[in-house]
Amino acid sequence: MIRQGFVLASLVAFALVFGWPSARTPGQTAKSDGKNAVVPVTVLPIDGLIQKPANLFDLQGKTLRYTPQANGGYKLEMLPTGALVPCQTVLDYRNAEGPALAKSWRAPLSFRFPFGGKQWEAVHINNNGSITFEAGEGQGWTQRQPWPSGGMRSAAAALDARASAGLEKTIAVLWATYDSNAKLGRVFAQSEAERLIVTWNVPRANIGHVVNGPNAFQVRLYRTGVIEMAYSQVKEADGIVGLFTGQAVKGEALDRWEAKDKAPEANVDVASVDVHDAGTNLRFVITMRNDVPAKVLTGMLEYRLMLHSASCEGQVSVTTTDAHHGRSTLGAEPRTAAFIVQGKTVELYVSKVLLGAAKQLSYHGDVIWWGAEGRSARIASPEQRRAVDLAKAATAELDLSKSKGVFSGNVFEVFHYPYVSKSYDVQLRSIYARSPSEDDIALVFTDFRIDDLFGQGGGSNPMNVAIKGIGKAAETPRSPEPLGTKTIQLTAETVWIGSPFFAEAGAHGDRRWGNHGHGVFWCAHECTHRWGMSLRFKNAASGREVWLSDEQGHWLPGLHTPAVHAVSQFYADRPMPEHSPMGGGFWRENKDGTFSKSEHLHAIVPGGYSALDLYVMGLLSPDQVPETFLLQDLKDLGGNRWQAVKVPVKVQDVVAVMGPREPPAAEAMKKYRMAFYLLHDGAAKPDPKMAARATRLSASVVDFFTRATGNRLEIVPSRK
């Protein structure tokens, strides 16, 4: 997964400029050195690829009115005008709080506004087209940010579940990720005695998709609790609209499981599991025979449920270490689960948005104390997966343009492009069921735009071949056999080949790039996640073990990772100092003891692999890896001058901590069979333009692996 920080720093501020007449950088070509064969693109029709047809924005020129009712619900009405009330006060981005993609301002009210069962004296206006109450959107951004693979549906599911769990309350006027550059857009607010008016005139953040223009919409909050949302001009076709009140909706019980035996350990002794229809959510309640501990001193307690439906599969869980944490692998980002822990119960909320039109759900799970042998209690074994009938359950979403009446709980609609699972598990199973192959590397794209905010996705975790000495995950890789293959090792989440990320050429400031440089970077970065990065070394001066990578498998920013074999001349209009596509930097030491880093277009075009990359990939032996350094305690002094403590890093100090790489470079795999897949819905014809783009990208990716590894790694087609 590409780290959000260095991508956003590069991408938010620039627009992709198309029209460079050739995919060639001046004087260079995208042809291979000749060692690697061309990898053809396999175009496949997949029946059922689209799990939810597009639902595009249809509220322009209209106003939604929500009138609160005595039962806590809202009467929904549609007004036939989208006129905006004048609103003059500009909110200054310099005074906004939160990260780049979640800026907000606190706005005191001149009255008490009723929402979600409470009276509020202030609200938070969010740049992303929403109003929140307890805090600005940025405060909880780490819990539900959609980077890198999120779409409108997964973002809405997070809002829905978190509201139902009481973690936040939101009025989504037209939620999306908008630009926070005052030169491009503005947010206005006007507080009056009887109402608060907020107007957004903002374009989308320029990350992953072409920006269609500014969007003008407004919300009016009245003292009476009435909420009006007006849409004057909306250029984009997707977004989230509605109320996430968090008001509980009591539905019927859908399933109950009771434990017959007592577990040997009190902290994993499950009494029962209940499944309830909770309006737009399913509520799972794990009841223990003893109180759930607030923390554990050793290991990790995990209360987990594995869920499976026609449109999603994965797990939601609550883990307990120093505190309680939620995790989810259902659908795309956000990856956190919405939960409540109280007394003997653990409640987990799953938005029905994730389930699509599924009429049945099955689940099983367990409670495990990881790090404590034998301390697990089974809720239901995989062979005894329990089925839940959803046919009579309430629907998750409304059609706001057609719905009338009174509605309780969360009342919303998700506007989105066709929903296709971005899970490589889902897509690869479909591919290999129809067209089996012996792929080592498989990259999967669609030829039509899908519900995807950024045109991005994460790379694969280690699969198939165990490697020692480069991290625990690589020592125990997952088996690929559930995907229908015994060979695959490297892949990435499904993305749309038509995204600007995969354009043949573009510009960043005064720099031009070509040869699909941006897409090559993404492919190389995500594929290389197969090997980590997850190294530690022993600091010779302190004797302490020090990480060289972050939790997402990227080299730390202060690690010097210069390219062994330069490649930028094949992608940019002029060469530049390069560093690893897996992060780190190209650092130079100044005469005054400070450090400066290169302005390489990282995340725009790839750099060549560093020596540490080539070592973990099994392409360099330890004696071939030169010494490098790590800058600790980095402090930005301005003017590209950094203060830091320079710590030498030798591969021998890595081996001292990690152990030797096994298999060693002399025996490591160096020839990989690669396939490019372009999927289209079985009911539609393939797009020849997208097939041509995929073919050219494929050639550039193969060429990159050849050049960036100094011909040490060979790519051959797995399909001919």
N, C-alpha and C positions, 0 to 999 in steps of 0.2 A: 504494500500500500504506500503510495507516495505521500510523504509527510505534508500535511496541510499548510504549515507555516511557510516553507520555502516556495510552494506552488502559489499560494495566495499573494505573497509579496511580489511575485513576478507577474501574475496573471490579472489581478484585479485592476491594475493601472493601465493595461494595454488592450488594444483591439486588434484582432487578427485582420490583416489586410490581404485580400485575395487578388488574383490577377497576374501574378508573376508568370510569365508565359511558359516556363518549363519547370520540370521537377529537378532540373540540374542546377547545382551551384556553379557559378562561372568557372570553367576549366575542369570540372569534375563530372563524373557520371555515377549512376547508382548501380553499375554492373559489379558483379562479384569478381574476385581475383581469378576465378576459374576453378578453385578447389571445391566450391560448393555448387551443387545442382540447384536449379530453380525449384522452389516449392510451389506447386500449383494450388489454386484456391478451389476448394470443394464447395459447390453451391448445393444446399440441401433444403428441400421443402419439409417443414415440420408441422404436422397436424397438431392443433392445440397449442402452438407456440405462444399465441396471444391469449393470455389467461383472463384478461379484462379488456374489452374494446375501448378505444379512446372515448373520453368524455370531455370535450373541449368547452372552454368558457363561453357561457351564453347569457351573461347578465349585463352586458354593455347597454347603456341607455335605460337602466332600470334601477330601482331602489328597493332594498329589502327592509321591511320593518318587523322588528321583534317586540311584542308587547308582553310584559311579564304577567303571569296569572297567579291566582292565590295558591295553586298546588305546586308552585315552583317551576312550572313549565313556561313556555312562551307561545303566544299566538303568532303565527307567521303570515305575513301579507306581502304582496308584490305591488309596488307602485310603478306606473308606466312612464317614469321619467328618471333620468340619471343626473339631473342638474345638481351642481355643487353649490353649497352656501358659501359666500365670500369668507375667506379666512386668510389673514394677512401676516401674522407673526411667524417668522421663519425660525425653525429650531437649528441652532448652530452645531454642526458636527464636531466642532472643537470642544464642545461641552458634553458630548455624548459619552456614555459609558459602554464598555463591552468590547469584544473582539471585532475585527473588520466585518465579518458577516453577521453580526448581531448587535448593532449599535442601538442605544435606547436613551430616552430622556424621562426623568420623573416629572410628572405634572400634577401639582396640587389642584383640588377641585374646590369650587365655591359652594358645593353642596355635598351631601352624602349619597353616593351612588350605590344602589342595591344590585348585587350580582353574586351568583354562586352561594346564596344563603348568608351573605355578609353585607355590611355597609362599608363603603370605601371612601376615604377622604382624599385619596390620591391614586393615580394610575401611572403606569409606565407605557410610554409611547415607543414602539419599536420600529426601526427603519424597515424591517421586513414585513410591514403591512399589518401589524397586529397591535392589540392592547393587552397588557398583562397587569397583574395586580400585586402579588406579593413582592415581585422583583422584576427588573428588566429581563428581556429574553437572554441577554448575554450571561447572566449569573448562572443559569442552568444549561448553558450551551453545550458544555462537555457531556451532559447527560442525554442530549437529543440532537446533536449536530449531525446532519446527513452526509457529511464528507466521508469517503469519496464516492460511494456508490448509491447514495440515497436518491429517491425520487419523491414525487408529491405524495404517492400513496404511503410510502414508508414513513415520511415526515408526518403525515396526518395520523397514521397509526400511533406514532409516539405521542403526539399531542392528545389524542383520544385516551390512550391508556394512562398516561401520566395524570390527566385531569381526573379520570375515574378513581385513581388511587389517591387523590387529594394532594398531588405534588405540585400542581400549578393550575391556574385558571386563565383562559385566554379568549379574547374576542379576535377571531381571524377575519379581518376585513377583506384582504386578499393576500394571504401569506405566500411569500416566495423569498428567494434570496436576492435582495436589491443592492445596487451600488451605493456606497456611502461617500461618493465624491461630490462635493458641493457644486462643482462645475457642470455636473451632469444631471443632477436632480435635487429636489428639496422636499422637506417635510414641514408643514405648517400646523400651528395649533392656536386655538382661540378659546379662552375660558370665559363663559358668560354666567349670569346668575342662575339660569335654568338649564344650561347645557354646555357640554364641551364639544368643540368641533376640531377634528383632525383631518388634514388633507395630505395625501401622498401624491407627489408628481415625480416619479422615480423610474429609472430604467433598471432592468435586471443586472445583476452582477455579471460581468463578462467572463464567465468561467464555463467553458465547455460547449456553449451554444451561441449562435448568432443572436445578438440583441436586436429586437424588432422596433424598439423605440420607447418613449416615455409612457408611463401608465398613470392616469389621473383618477383617483377614487377617494372616497371620504367616509368617515364614520361620525355620527352625532349621538352622543350619550346624554340623555335627558334625566333631570332630577327624578322623574317618575319611574325610571328604570327602562324606559323605551330606548331601543337601539335601532338606528337607521344606518344602512350602508348603501351609499350611492356610487354608481360606476359610470363615469363620464366618458372615459376613453381608455380602453385596455388593449394594448398591442399584443400581449402574450396570450397563449391559449391555455395555459395551465396555472394552477394555484389552489389554495385552500380557503374556503369561505365558510364561516359559521361560528357557533358558540360552543366553547368547551367549558361548561359550567362546573363540571365535577359533581353535580348533584346525583346522588345514588338512585339507581333504577333497580327495583327489585323484580326480577323475573323468576320463572320457574326453575326448579332444580332439574338438572339434566343428567346427572350421574352421581353416584356415591360408591366409594370403595372403603371397606373396613378391614383393618389388619386382624388376622386371627391369632398370630403369634406375637410374643413380646421379644423385642430386640435385646441383645446382650449389653448394649450401651445406651444409657438414658438419653443422650443428645441426638440419637438417631432413631428413637423409638416412636414410630408413626402410629397414630390411632386411626386416622381416616383421611380420605381425600374427597372433596366435594367439588362439583362443577355446576355453576349457576349461570343462567342467562342474565346479563347485567346491562341490557339495552344495547349500546354499541359495542360492548365488550363481553368477553367471557371471563368469569371470575373463578379462579381455582383456589381452593382453600385447603392447605395442608395442615391438619391438626395433629399436634404431637401429644404424647401422654405427659410431657413435662414442659415447663416454660422454655421458650427458645432463648438461648443465651445471647447476651448483647455482644459478646466477643469470645474468642478462644485464644489460648496462649500459644498453642502449637498447631501447625497444620492449617486446614481450612475445612469448615463445614459447608456443605453444599446441598441445598434443597432444590431439586431440579425436576422438570417435567419435559419429556420429549414429545413433541406434537407432530402429527402428520395429517395433511389434507391434500386435496387435489391440486391446490395452488401454492402451498408452502410446507416446509418441513424444517425442523430445527428444535432448539430447546430454549426454554426460559428458566431462569434459576435465580435464587438468592444465595450468595456466598457470605460466610461470616468469617472474618479474621479479626482485625482490630475494630471492625464495625460491620454493618450490613451493606452489601453491594448487590446491584441487579445486573444480570447479564442476559443477552438474548442473541440468538443466531437465526431467528425467524425473519426471513426477508433481508432487505438491504439495510444499511445504516439508517437510523441510530441503532446501536447494538446494546443499549441498556434496557433493562426490564423495569416495569412499573410494579411496585410491590408495597405491602403494608405488613409489618411484623408487630404483633401485639400479643402478649401473654403466651399462649400455647399455639398460636396460629401464624402461618405464613400465607398471605394472600398475594396471588399473582394475577395481573390483568393482561389479557390478550385482546387487542382490538380486532373486531371482525373484518376490518379493512384488509388485514393480512390474509384472511381466509377466502376473499373473493366471493364467488358464488357457490362455494363448497356446501354441500348438504350433509356432510358427515366429517367428523374429526375423530381421530384416534389418539390416545395418549398412553404413555407409561413413564415411569420415572423411579427415582430413589432418593434417599437422603444418605449422604456419604460424608464421613470425616476423613478427608484426604490426609495422609501422613499418620494415620492411626489404624494399624492393621486390624481387620475384622470388624470395624465399627461402622457397618452399613446395614440399613434396613431396606428391603425392597418394597416398593409400593406396588408395582406390577412388572413382571418380567416381560422382555420383548415378545416372547411367545404368547403372552397373555395380554396383549395390548387391548385397552378398553375403548369401545366405540361410543361416540356421543352423537346422537341424532340432532342435526341443526335445522331440520326442515321447518319446525315450528318456532324457531328462535327469531327474535326481532332482527330487522335489517340494520346494517351499520350506517348507511348513507341515505340522504334524501336527494331528490331532484328539486332544488330550491326554486327553480322557475315554474314548477308545476304543483308543488306541495302547498296545501292550505290546511289550516287547523291548528291544534295545540299539540306541542311536542315537549317531552321532558328529557332530562339528561343532556348529553352532548348532541347538538343539532347542527349538522354540517354537510357540506358536499365537497368532494375532491374532484377538481378538474385536472385531467391528465392525458398524456399521450398513451398509446396502447401499452398495457402492462404486460411485460415479459419478465419472468424471473431472471435476475442477474446471476443467480447461483450457477457456478460452473458444474456443480454436481448434477443439477437438473438438466442442463443442456447437454452435457457429455453423455449422460445416460440415454437421452433421446437420440443423440448422434450415433452412439455405438450400437444401439438396438436396431437402427436402420442401416447402418453402414460401418460395420466393424473394421478396425484398423489397428496396427501396432504403432501407435504414436508415442514418442517420448515427450514431445512438446506439442500442445494443441492450443491454438488461439481462436476464439469463437466471437463472431460479430453478427449483428443483424443488418439487413439492408434497408431498414426503415427506422425512423426515430421512435424510441421507446420512452417510457416514463423514467426519466433519468435527469437529475438536476445538473450534473457536472460532466457527463460524457466520460466518466471514469469508473474504475473498479479496482478492487484489491487483487493481489497475486496469490498464487497457491502456497499453502503450507507444504512442508516436506512430504513427499509421497514416494512410496515404492521401494527405494534403495536406501538402506541405512548407511549413514556416514558418521563416524566418530570424530571427536576433536573440534567440531565447529558449532556445538550447541546441543542442548538436550533434545530439542524438537527433531533435529536431523538424525539423532540416534534411534528414535522410535517413530519413523514416518508412518503415516496412515496407509492402509492398503487401498489400491485403486480398484480392486475387483468389484466393489459395489457399483462402480461406474460402468461396468461392462468391459473392462480392459485389464490386462495384467502389466502394462508397460508404462503408462503415462507417469511423468514426474513433474512437468512444468505446465502451468496453465494460468489463466486469469479470468476474472469475472466478465460476463458477456456485456459488450458495449456496441453502440451504433457506429458503423464505419463512416457514416456521413457527418459525424461530429467534426467541428473545426479542428479538434485535436489531431485528426487524421488527414488534414488537408495536405496536398503536395507541397505547398509553399505558403509563406506568410512573412510578416515583418514584426519586429519588436523595436520600437523607436526607430533609430537609423540603421538597424541591423536587419538584413534579410536572411531568411533560411529556406532551405529546399530539401529535396530528396525525402519527403515525409519525415523530416527530422523530429517533429514533435511526437508523432505517432511511434516512431522508432524508439524514442526515449521511453515512452510509456510501456511498450512491449518489453524492452530490455529490462527496465526497472522491475516490472511485475514478475517476469520470468526469473530474475535473479533472486527474488525472495525465496525461491526454493532452497537456497543455501544459507539463508540467514537474513541479515547479518546478526550474529549473536556471539561475539568474541569478548573475552576478558583477558587482561594481561597482569603480570605482577610488576608493580612499580618498584624498580630496583632501588630507588632512594628511600621509599617509605616501607617497602616490604608488603604493601597492601595490594589486594586484588582490585582492579579498576575496570569498569565496563568501557568498551569502545563503541557501543551501539546503544540505541534507545529501545524502548519496549516494543516498538513497531518494526524492528529489524532494519533500522537505518544507521549508518555511521554517524557518530556525534558530530555536530557542526564544527567543533574544534579539532577534529582529527584531520591531519594532512593526508589526503588521498589522491595524489597526482596520478594522471593517466600514464600507464606504461607505454601504450600505443595510442598516439593521437588520432582522433577521428573527426574533429570539428571542421576540418577543411572540406569534408564531404557533405556537410549540412549547413554551414554558415558561409556568408559572403567573404569572410576572412577568418583565419585561424585565431585561436585564443588559448590562454592557459586552461587546461581541463582538469576536472576531478571526477571521481567515481559517480556513475549514475545512481549509486546507492547512498549518496550523501557525503558528508565530510566537506572538505573544501581544499582549494589550492591556496596555501598560505605562504607568505614571504616575510622574513624578519627584517625590520628596518634598522638603520644604524643607531637609532635612539632606544632600541630594545622593545619597541612596539611591533605589532604585526598588522599586515594588510592582506586582504583576500582578493582573489581575481574576480573580475566581473563576467565570468563565464555565464552564458545564457542557460544556466542549469534549469531544468524542467521545461525548457523550450527546445533545445537540441541536446543530444547525449554527449557526454564525455566518454573517453575510453576507460576501461577497467583499471583500477589501481592494483598494485601488487597484492594487497590483502584480499581483494576480490578474487584475483586469479588463484590465490592460495586456497581459499575456501572452496572454489570451484574445482579444485584438483588439477589445475593447469600450471602451477608453479610448486616446486619443492621448497622446503624451508630455507635451504641455502641459497635460493634464488630470490628471496624476498629482502629487499634493502630495508634498512632502518628508517622509520618515519617518526612522527611526534604527535602528541596530543596537547592542545592548548586548554588548560583548565582555568576556571574562574575568569572567563572572558568578560571584559568590560568594554563597552563601546565608548570610545573617546570622541567620536565624530570624525568626519573627513576620511573615512575608511582607515582609521587607526584604532587598534584594539590593544588593550592591556591584558596580559595573560601570563600564566605560569607554564613554561614549556617543559613537557615531560617526554623523554625519549621512549619510543615504542619499538622493541625488537621482536621478531617473530619467535625467537627462542623464549622470550618472556610470556608469549601467548601459549606456546606449547607447554610451558611449566605449569600453567593453570588448567588448560583445556585438554592436555594430552596430545599425542601426535594424531594427525589426520589419518584416518583409516577408512577406505583404502588410500594409500599415499599417491602422490602425483604420478608416479611411474605406472600405477595400476588403475588409476581413476578413469572413469568413462569420458571419452573425448569425441565420440561420434553420436549425434542425436538425430533421430527421425522426427521430422517436424511436419505439421499439417495446419493449414489455414482453413477455417470453416466460415462460410457466409450463409446464415440461415434466413429463410423467408417463410412466411405463413403459407401453409399448404393450399389455402384457398386463393392465393395471389401469385402473380408471375414475379420472377426475380427481376431486380433492377439491374440492367446491364452496366449502368454508370458506376454503381456501387461495386459490382464485381470487378470492373476495370480498376477502380481505386484500390480494392483489396489486393489485386494481383501486383500492382506497383508497390504497395506497402510491404507485401511479402518479400519482394526482391530486396528492398532496402533493409528489412530486418535481417535477412540471411547475410547480406553484405556486412552489416554492423557486427554480427557475431564473429565473422571472419576477421575483420580488421581490428576490432577492439580486443581480441584475444591474441593477436599476432599469429594467426593461422593455427593456433593450438586447438581450437574447437571447430569441429566440422559438422555442418548441417546438411542432412540429406532428406529428400522427400520420403514420407511414409506412404504416400499415395502417388501412383503414376498413371 
